[in-house]
């Protein structure tokens, strides 16, 4: 395996991790922003209030997107194994 192959694998791994994490981060950010606006409007300054809705939203998102996550990871894994068999020859 050459250095360029290692760079390619690392780049593909980084893009896949960003693709999988982006929806979770976006939902967590959106829920946190909504809770912050609600806290500002109601003058409730409890720091732990945003924690539970974020957790519920993230868990719900992961449960809804689980088939897509599994299919994407399966496809990525198969692609990487095929690529590795090509560069080993």
N, C-alpha and C positions, 0 to 999 in steps of 0.2 A: 504494500500500500504506500502510495506516495503522499507527499505533504498536501498536494492539491485535493486528493481524495479525502483526507482528514478534514480539510477546510470545508469541503462540500458537505460532508456528513454533519459537521458542527453547525453549519449554516442552516441546513434542513431541520436539524433538531431545534435550533433556536426559533425558527419560523413556526414550527409545529407547536412549541410550547407557548408562544405568543398567541397563536390562533386559539388554543384551548383555554387560555387564561383570560383573554380579553372580554368575553361575555360576563364572566363572574365579576371581574373588576368593574365593568361598566354598571352592572346591576347594583353592586355594593355602593358605588359612588352615587348613583341616582337615588337610592333609598336613603343614604346618608344626607344627601342634599335636601331631600323632601323633609326628613325629620328635623334637620337644622332650621329650615324655613318655618316649620310648624312650631319649633321651640322658640324661635325669635318672635313669632306672632303672638304666642300665648305667654311669653315671658317665663317659661319654664326652663331653667338652666341645669337640668340634671344630666350629668355626663354619661351615665349608663343607659339612658333612655333609647339611644340609637342602636345599641348593641343587639338587642333581641330582634327587632325588625330586620336588621341586616342579615343576621344568621338565618332567619326564616326565609327571607328572599333568596339568599344564596343556595340554601338547601333545596328550595322549590325549583330554582333554575337548574341545578345539577340533576335533579330527578327528571325534569322535563327534557333536558338535553342529553341524558345518559345514552340513548341509542346512537345519537350523532357522535358523541364522544367515543364510544366503543368502535363504531364503524371507521371513524377517522384514525384512531390509534391502530386499528387492525390494518388498514390500508397503508399507513405510514410504516408499520413494522414489516409488512410484506415487501414494500418497496425497498426498504433498507436492506433486508436479507437478499433480495435479488441483486441489488447494487453491490453488496459485499461479495456475492458469489462471482460477479463479473470482474471485480478488481483483484480477486485472489488468483484467478487463472493466469 
